[in-house]
């Protein structure tokens, strides 16, 4: 089947495995397909998914994170450049608790520093990218910097990237590319004025792993002061006790998948 045929026949059908296939995680018989082509197909499918109701999108994001994150990050590390099929899919699922939890594992360490370095390496060519591409790079990098901090980011990389971010702010005024550049700049310079806002963003992203997920609760620990209990299946939700876990199940069940890590 040609790439054109594959696109026309398969692109409209968006599933967890189809997204994984376009990200290069599953064998589809197109082993020599360039990553730029895979990225285009992946973005087409993600665009179709984005037009669906939110309650249809979110379970797919969570399932692909639960099922494929280790393989996706391994693929990301093997790829080059700040923008490729792996970063596109990682960016889309970076809000899920599975992604947040994976970053805390040994396999998830150092991704913020690596993505910063790749953005520096790609900086000369970013000027020729579209505003959407620059926004995607900035969005993924800012999420990583919020979650992993800047301690492991190379000082030389920061020195090179900060002026570039200021340039991208000016180049794309009023666009998401400018906003994400501002976010990265704020994080890399550790701007004290914005620190409370960035900390609040971090707490919001991490809340599924730190606060009871039962409606109306949100406690950071049990009443006796002990740690919250973890969902045994997904390991990406926590509760005060079994009663609160049962209370949360009607909402949680659509997002609860057996994690591969």
Residue pairs with C-beta under 8 A, 6 or more apart in sequence:
1 9
1 29
3 30
3 33
3 37
6 28
6 30
6 41
7 41
7 44
10 18
11 41
11 44
11 45
11 48
12 48
14 45
14 48
14 49
14 52
14 60
15 60
16 60
16 63
16 64
16 67
16 68
17 26
18 45
19 42
19 45
19 46
19 49
19 60
19 64
19 89
20 26
20 64
20 67
20 68
20 71
20 72
21 28
22 38
22 41
22 42
22 45
22 85
23 38
23 42
23 68
23 72
23 75
23 85
23 86
23 88
23 89
24 35
24 38
24 75
24 85
24 86
25 68
25 71
25 72
25 75
35 79
35 84
35 85
38 85
39 83
39 84
39 85
39 88
42 85
42 88
42 89
43 88
46 88
46 89
46 92
49 56
49 57
49 60
50 57
55 254
58 254
58 255
59 254
59 255
61 92
61 93
61 95
61 96
62 93
62 96
62 98
62 255
62 257
63 257
64 89
64 93
65 93
65 96
65 98
65 99
65 102
66 98
66 234
66 236
66 257
66 258
66 259
66 260
67 257
67 260
68 260
69 93
69 98
69 99
69 102
69 260
69 261
70 102
70 107
70 260
70 261
72 86
72 89
72 90
73 86
73 90
73 102
73 107
73 108
73 111
74 107
75 86
76 84
76 86
76 87
76 90
76 111
77 114
79 85
79 86
79 87
80 118
81 118
81 121
81 122
82 115
82 118
82 119
82 121
82 122
82 126
82 137
82 141
83 122
83 129
83 133
83 136
83 137
87 115
87 136
87 137
87 140
88 136
90 99
90 140
91 136
91 139
91 140
91 143
93 99
94 140
94 143
94 144
95 143
95 205
96 236
97 208
97 209
97 234
97 236
97 237
98 234
98 236
98 259
100 147
100 205
100 206
100 208
100 209
100 236
101 209
101 235
101 236
101 259
102 108
102 261
103 109
103 111
103 144
103 147
103 148
105 261
107 261
109 148
110 148
110 152
111 144
111 148
112 141
112 144
112 145
112 147
112 148
112 149
112 150
112 152
112 153
113 148
113 152
113 153
113 154
113 157
115 140
115 141
115 144
116 141
116 145
116 153
116 154
116 157
116 158
116 161
116 188
117 154
117 157
119 126
119 137
119 141
119 161
120 157
120 160
120 161
120 164
122 137
123 160
123 161
123 164
126 133
126 134
126 137
126 164
126 168
127 171
129 137
131 172
131 175
131 176
131 177
132 176
132 177
134 168
134 172
134 177
134 180
134 181
135 172
135 175
135 176
135 177
135 179
135 180
137 180
138 165
138 168
138 177
138 179
138 180
138 181
138 183
138 184
139 176
139 180
141 180
141 184
142 180
142 183
142 184
142 187
143 205
145 153
145 184
145 187
145 188
146 187
146 198
146 201
146 202
146 205
147 202
147 205
147 206
150 158
150 187
150 188
150 190
153 188
158 188
161 184
161 188
162 185
162 188
162 189
165 181
165 182
165 184
165 185
165 188
166 181
166 185
168 177
168 178
168 181
169 178
169 181
169 182
169 185
170 178
171 177
171 178
172 178
172 181
185 191
186 194
186 198
187 198
203 210
207 218
208 236
208 237
208 238
209 236
209 237
209 238
210 220
210 238
211 217
211 218
211 219
211 220
211 228
211 238
212 218
212 219
212 220
212 228
212 238
212 239
212 240
212 244
213 237
213 238
213 239
213 244
213 248
213 252
214 239
214 240
214 244
214 245
214 247
214 248
215 247
215 248
215 251
217 240
217 244
219 228
219 240
220 228
221 227
221 228
222 228
222 229
222 240
222 241
223 240
228 238
228 239
228 240
229 238
229 239
229 240
229 241
229 242
229 245
230 237
230 238
231 237
231 238
231 239
231 245
231 252
231 256
233 256
233 257
233 258
233 259
234 255
234 256
234 257
234 258
234 259
235 259
236 259
237 248
237 252
237 256
239 245
239 248
